[in-house]
Amino acid sequence: MSKALLRYIRLSPTKARLIAKEVQGMNAEVAIASLEFTPNKAAQVISKVIASAVANGGYDAQDVIVTSCRVDAGPVLRRFMPRAKGRATPIRKPTAHILVEVGTQKSSTQDSKKKVDSKSPKEVAVKKAESTETKATQSVSKSKSTPKTETKTKTASKAATAKTTKAKKTEGEEK
């Protein structure tokens, strides 16, 4: 994955974001070609930044996709225009920072898999903990005849203690 950053470009970030959203996820070559014929100042600038990001990574434009195209607000140049009766009205000349990241299709799919996998271990751990608790509760209830007056919390605590004692016994046997 390679990046290109263009800072302090004299164009409105809100207008540039409209173009940046269209480009995300596109093939780099198709994105550059479509931006060349878009009648917008931001399109020409973003096209050059995409070409720079492709060159920074040493890729061929056909082989990469635009994984991220972000436009952040830069400093605003403040000017004043004289008006009638000695007044002045402010003029805002915004600047923008454009960040483009390109990567191969394999790396982008691996990134999406990592995002999915980063959530799943927590869910898997919770499911495993629940299943072991139910198995331990079932084994305790089979081994000991528990009266029906005991609550589920007591059986769960017994299961947890039985589990820890079993773990300690197996550790002792391994040593």
Beta strands, then each sheet from edge to edge (+ up, - down):
strand 1: 2-9
strand 2: 64-82
strand 3: 88-104
sheet 1: 1+ 3- 2+
end
